[in-house]
């Protein structure tokens, strides 16, 4: 039971990290210092998607699931948990590139708006 709880907590952490990568720039409106954490996280998320790399949290979660007696899964975290909900066909290379582009686009908009507001205010 402990391994299953640890795997579930890791899924929550993984989802929180993905949310931070996509929308963490909004936190920079509140505390500008957060950008120093957020921008490297965005870079990491984009590199993972563009290069088709597997996030290190995925094999860790799969290992915990196997130790708990559950079946693991073959595909990555996004393909296993998120894409079946959003894109039933599954994760393909083109989809990974699109996801990386969305992350870049959202963050360019957020940081662009932040810079415009900062220039107007100061």
N, C-alpha and C positions, 0 to 999 in steps of 0.2 A: 504494500500500500504506500510506503514511503517513496518508492521510486516513481509510482504513478503520480503522486502529488508533486514531486519535484519536476516531472515532465510537464505537468499541467502548468505549474508556475513558470517554467521556462517558455511555454507557449505564450503566456500572458506577457512575459518580458519581451519576447520576440515581437508580438503585436504592438506593444508600446514603443519599441524601437522603430518599427516600420512607420507608425503614426508620427513619431518624432522626426524621422527622415522626411516625410512628406509635408508635414504641417508645422514642424518645430520653428520655422522662421517666424511664425506668428508670435511665439514666445519672445522673440527678439524685440518685438514692439513693447513688451512689458519690461524686459531686462536685456539691454543691449549686449551684455557679456555672454549671454546664451549663444550668440552667434559663433563664438569661439568653440563651442561644443557641437553646435548644429552643423556648421559647414563641413567639418571633417566627417560627420555622420552621413551627410548628403553625398559627399565624395565616395565614401565606402559603399553606400547603397547603389549609387550609379555604376561604380566599378563592378559590383557584383552582377548587376543586370546586364550591362554591356558586354561583359566577358563571359557570362554564363557560369560564373563561379557559384559554388554552394556556400551559403552562410555557415560559419562554424557552429552556430547554435543548432542547426538542423541535425547533424550527426549526433550531437550531444543529447538532444531530445530523443532521437531514435534509440540511442543506446539505453537511456533511462526507461523507455517504453519496453524494450526487450527484457531488461532486468526485472521489470514489473510483470513480465509474462504476457505482455500485449504484443501484437504484431507491429512491426515497424512499417515504414512506407518507403517506396523507392524514389519518388520524386522529391523535389525541394519543398520547403515550408510553404512558400507562396502557392505553388502548384497543388499542394495537398490540402491546405486549409482555406485559402482565399479564392483561388481561381475556380474551383468547382461552384462557388457561389456567384462569382462575377462572370466567368467565362467557362461554361461547362465543357468546352472542347479541350481544355487543358493548356498548359504552358508550353509554348513553342518559342523558338529563337526570336521570331518577329515580335511576339508578344512581350518578351523580355525587353527588347529594344524600345517598344512603345511605352512600357512601364517606366523605363529609365528616362525617356523623353518627357513623360508626364511629371516625374519628380523634378527634373530640371526646370520645366516650364512653370510649375507651381512656385518653386523657390525663386526663380528669376522675377516673377510677378510680385511675390511677397517682399523680397529684398529691394526690388526696384521701387515699390511704393514706399517702403521704409526710408530709402534714400531721398526720395522726392519730398516726403514729409519733413525729414530732418533739414533739408536745404531750405524749405519754406519757413521753418521755425527758427532757423539760426543763421 
